[in-house]
């Protein structure tokens, strides 16, 4: 017999039972669970990146557990339950996919011989999401802020991911570079400004905040470049991280084979092995 989602809900309730549950689980709050959620999401992404599909099933289970955890806390506080979470999700996805559910019900089906084109689907998706954002603002009586076309982009996203989403949203409203060439020009401009800020800080005529601002501007432009090149910046940095780690480990292994100590080597000697590893990669590639 296989366990089901209902069994998982029972397990979570048992873990959170104040009298007989797990002491660690009963102490958790919405906020305290967040770091674990982010970690589990990254582990899912890592398993996919490494094509470790045998382990992916376990990682997806760990991520699902985070959702169950939040739903249990929500139910205990009388805010929501897993059932209401699922209900709102299904309703939202049916509403956002009129090209699949034409009558706005889960049972309705599109005529396969009369499907709308992708341009219509994209326009419809953005229009519906814009309507949702406007409605959410109306319902939120706690803020007097003017609605923005950038509303709804979560602030808790990784900075590079949020930068790309901000740029894409602005671009849809005509606020964008005409093509990639001026983005390259902006890149060189930001490098010069970062260098100036760094030199000013080193001479005591500027502060660390200015350096951080200019570095942020430089990274923001790099995200813009990735967007124009249709390269996901987060994935690009992830590939570089993987490449750096593989090369660094190769240096360690090469030195170990020769009975040499990494920490006793000069930077020049380490760089020589690094370049050798790069050469092997190019030949094998």
C-alpha positions in Angstrom: 0.0 0.0 0.0 1.3 3.4 -0.9 0.8 6.4 1.4 -1.1 9.4 0.0 -1.3 13.2 0.5 -3.9 12.6 3.2 -1.5 10.4 5.1 1.1 13.2 4.8 -1.4 15.6 6.3 -2.0 13.2 9.2 1.8 12.8 9.7 2.3 16.6 9.8 -0.5 17.1 12.3 1.0 14.4 14.5 4.5 16.1 14.3 2.9 19.4 15.4 0.8 17.9 18.2 1.7 20.0 21.3 1.5 17.0 23.6 2.8 14.1 21.7 4.5 15.6 18.7 8.2 16.4 17.8 9.6 19.2 20.0 11.5 20.7 17.0 8.5 20.7 14.7 6.2 22.2 17.3 8.5 25.1 17.8 8.6 26.1 14.2 6.8 29.2 12.8 6.2 30.5 9.2 9.4 32.5 9.4 11.6 29.8 10.9 10.7 27.3 8.2 11.7 29.6 5.3 15.4 28.9 5.3 14.7 25.2 5.1 12.3 25.8 2.2 14.9 27.7 0.3 17.5 25.0 0.9 15.1 22.3 -0.3 14.2 24.2 -3.4 17.9 24.6 -4.2 18.5 20.9 -3.7 15.7 20.1 -6.2 17.3 22.5 -8.7 20.8 20.9 -8.0 19.5 17.4 -8.6 18.0 18.5 -11.9 21.1 20.3 -12.9 23.2 17.2 -12.2 20.6 15.0 -13.9 20.4 13.0 -10.6 16.9 11.8 -11.3 17.3 8.9 -8.8 17.6 11.4 -6.0 15.2 13.9 -7.5 12.2 12.0 -6.2 13.5 12.3 -2.6 14.2 16.0 -3.0 10.8 16.7 -4.4 9.3 15.0 -1.4 11.4 17.2 0.9 10.1 20.3 -0.9 6.5 19.1 -0.8 6.9 18.6 3.0 7.6 22.3 3.3 4.3 23.1 1.7 2.5 20.7 4.1 4.4 22.3 7.0 3.2 25.8 6.1 -0.4 24.5 5.5 -0.5 22.9 8.9 0.7 26.1 10.7 -1.9 28.0 8.6 -4.6 25.7 9.7 -3.6 25.9 13.4 -3.7 29.7 13.2 -7.1 29.7 11.4 -5.6 31.3 8.3 -5.8 28.6 5.6 -5.4 24.8 5.1 -3.9 22.6 2.5 -7.3 22.2 1.0 -7.8 25.9 0.6 -4.3 26.3 -0.9 -5.1 23.6 -3.5 -8.5 25.2 -4.2 -7.1 28.6 -4.8 -4.2 27.2 -6.9 -6.6 25.2 -9.2 -8.9 28.2 -9.6 -6.0 30.5 -10.5 -4.5 28.2 -13.0 -7.8 27.5 -14.7 -8.4 31.2 -14.9 -5.0 31.9 -16.4 -5.3 29.2 -19.0 -8.4 30.0 -21.1 -6.6 28.4 -24.0 -7.0 25.1 -22.2 -10.1 25.7 -20.1 -12.2 27.9 -22.4 -15.3 28.0 -20.2 -13.3 28.7 -17.0 -14.0 25.2 -15.5 -11.7 22.3 -15.0 -14.0 20.1 -17.1 -14.1 22.3 -20.2 -11.9 21.5 -23.1 -10.5 23.5 -26.1 -11.3 22.4 -29.6 -7.9 20.9 -30.8 -8.6 22.0 -34.3 -9.2 25.6 -33.3 -6.5 26.4 -30.8 -5.4 30.0 -30.3 -1.9 31.0 -31.4 1.0 31.6 -29.0 0.8 35.4 -29.4 -2.8 35.4 -28.2 -1.9 33.0 -25.3 0.9 35.3 -24.1 -1.2 38.4 -24.3 -4.0 36.7 -22.5 -1.7 35.5 -19.8 -0.2 38.9 -19.1 -3.7 40.6 -19.2 -5.1 38.2 -16.7 -2.1 38.5 -14.4 -2.4 42.3 -14.6 -6.0 42.1 -13.7 -5.1 39.9 -10.7 -2.5 42.4 -9.5 -5.0 45.3 -9.8 -7.6 43.3 -7.9 -5.1 42.4 -5.2 -4.2 46.0 -4.7 -7.9 47.0 -4.4 -8.4 44.3 -1.8 -5.3 45.4 0.2 -6.7 48.2 2.3 -3.5 48.4 4.4 -1.5 50.2 1.8 -2.1 53.6 0.1 0.7 53.1 -2.4 0.0 53.8 -6.0 -0.2 50.6 -8.1 2.9 49.8 -10.1 3.5 47.8 -13.2 6.2 46.1 -11.1 3.8 44.9 -8.4 3.8 41.2 -7.7 7.5 40.5 -8.1 8.5 38.9 -4.8 11.2 40.7 -2.9 12.4 37.4 -1.4 13.6 36.1 -4.8 17.3 35.7 -5.3 18.6 39.1 -6.4 19.7 37.9 -9.9 16.3 36.2 -10.5 14.4 39.3 -9.3 16.5 41.6 -11.5 15.6 39.6 -14.6 11.9 39.6 -13.7 12.0 43.4 -13.1 13.6 43.9 -16.4 11.2 41.7 -18.3 8.2 43.4 -16.7 9.5 46.8 -17.6 10.3 45.7 -21.1 6.7 44.6 -21.7 5.7 48.2 -21.1 8.3 49.6 -23.5 11.0 50.5 -21.0 14.0 48.7 -22.5 17.1 49.0 -24.6 16.3 48.9 -28.4 18.9 46.2 -29.0 21.9 44.6 -27.3 24.6 47.0 -28.5 23.9 49.8 -26.0 23.8 47.2 -23.3 27.5 46.4 -24.0 28.2 50.1 -23.9 26.5 50.3 -20.5 28.5 47.4 -19.3 31.8 49.2 -20.0 30.4 52.4 -18.4 29.5 50.5 -15.2 33.0 48.9 -15.1 34.6 52.3 -15.2 32.3 53.7 -12.6 33.0 50.7 -10.3 36.7 51.2 -10.7 36.4 54.9 -9.9 34.3 54.1 -6.8 36.8 51.5 -5.6 39.8 53.8 -6.1 37.9 56.6 -4.2 37.2 54.2 -1.3 40.8 53.1 -1.2 42.0 56.7 -1.0 39.5 57.6 1.7 37.5 59.8 -0.6 34.6 57.4 -0.9 32.7 54.8 1.0 31.9 51.1 0.8 28.2 51.9 0.0 29.3 53.6 -3.2 31.3 50.5 -4.2 28.4 48.2 -3.4 26.0 50.4 -5.5 28.3 50.4 -8.5 28.9 46.6 -8.3 25.1 46.2 -8.1 24.7 48.3 -11.2 27.3 46.2 -13.0 25.6 43.0 -12.1 22.2 44.4 -13.2 23.6 45.2 -16.6 25.0 41.6 -16.8 21.5 40.3 -16.2 20.3 42.6 -19.0 22.9 41.1 -21.3 21.8 37.6 -20.4 18.2 38.6 -21.1 19.0 39.9 -24.6 21.1 36.7 -25.3 18.3 34.5 -23.9 20.7 33.1 -21.3 19.4 32.6 -17.8 21.9 34.5 -15.5 21.2 32.3 -12.5 21.9 29.2 -14.6 24.9 30.8 -16.2 26.5 31.5 -12.8 25.6 28.0 -11.7 27.5 26.6 -14.6 30.5 28.7 -13.8 30.3 27.6 -10.1 30.3 24.0 -11.3 33.2 24.6 -13.7 35.2 26.3 -11.0 34.6 23.6 -8.5 35.6 20.9 -11.0 38.8 22.6 -11.9 39.7 23.3 -8.3 39.2 19.7 -7.4 41.3 18.7 -10.4 44.2 20.8 -9.0 43.8 19.1 -5.6 43.8 15.7 -7.2 46.8 16.5 -9.4 48.9 17.7 -6.4 47.8 14.7 -4.3 49.0 12.3 -7.0 52.4 13.9 -6.9 52.6 14.0 -3.1 52.5 17.8 -3.0 50.6 19.9 -0.5 48.1 22.5 -1.9 48.8 25.0 0.8 52.5 24.9 0.2 52.3 25.7 -3.5 52.7 29.2 -5.0 49.9 30.9 -6.9 52.0 30.6 -10.0 52.3 26.8 -9.6 48.6 26.5 -8.9 47.7 28.6 -11.9 49.9 26.5 -14.2 47.9 23.4 -13.2 44.7 25.4 -13.6 45.6 26.2 -17.2 46.5 22.6 -17.8 43.1 21.5 -16.6 41.5 24.1 -18.9 43.5 22.7 -21.8 42.3 19.2 -21.1 38.7 20.4 -21.0 39.0 22.1 -24.4 40.4 18.9 -26.0 37.7 16.7 -24.5 35.0 19.3 -25.5 
